[in-house]
Amino acid sequence: MATAGVIHFIILFVVLRPSFGKSDEQDISNRELCKIFSRNPFFETELVIGKPWRVYYTWNVNLGSKCLDLIFKNASKTITQRIWSDMNEYLEHQPNWDAAALLMYVGTARHEALLFTDQGPAGSFIGVPNVAREGNIPPLRKSMTLLKFHMKLIRGGKYLLVIDCVTGAVTLSARQRDVAASRSDIVTAAADLDLGKGYPACIKEKNNQDY
């Protein structure tokens, strides 16, 4: 799905994703996976915003020892206007800017994507990655495709699942400090999802419950 060097999730999600080579069959397959993933949806904004979520397990992308955090905040009119100003001329299609719901920060560099509530089950989102803010990879006008993904809270909100409905990349995250999650808990939760072969992430981080 991507070159061997693409192992950092933010590169996958925000920077290189629009240029991935993929067949129509792969695209359809991943969208079908997203539909299956969104069954029995559970997503509440107030349970997601605030403290960082750390990615501990992935499918279709391997972070290995890398630790990646996701932070969500409500999208204000000021935030929406700023990202519209940065990105509107580069988008192939325009989202409904009035439907902006969340701002997602990814990684220590706080790469950002503006999330818009999409039609469908709770947790369905369209996203605009603010690639213009990166500076080092200037996009071409009307060249950026919108992100399409689904988020789902599982096990009573203990874990957050995020799936990219185009590339098929999936992450399983837990609150970095707030939620007591051992490696064995995470592996069990991942196995219960039955998504095929996956990869532990942030593997060098020690968890007090595992020692």
Buried (B, 14 or more C-beta within 10 A) or exposed (E): BBEEEBBBBBBBBBBBBBEBEBEEEBBEEBEEBBEEBBEEBBBEBEEBEEBBBBBBBBBBBBBEEBBBBBBBBEBEEEBBEBBBEBBBEBBEEEBEBEBBBBBBBBBEEEBBBBBBBBEEBBBBBBBBBBBBBBEEEEBEEEEBEBBBBBBBBBBEBBBBBBBBBBBBBBBBBBBBEEBEBBBEBBBEBBEEBEBEEBBBBBEEEEBEEEE
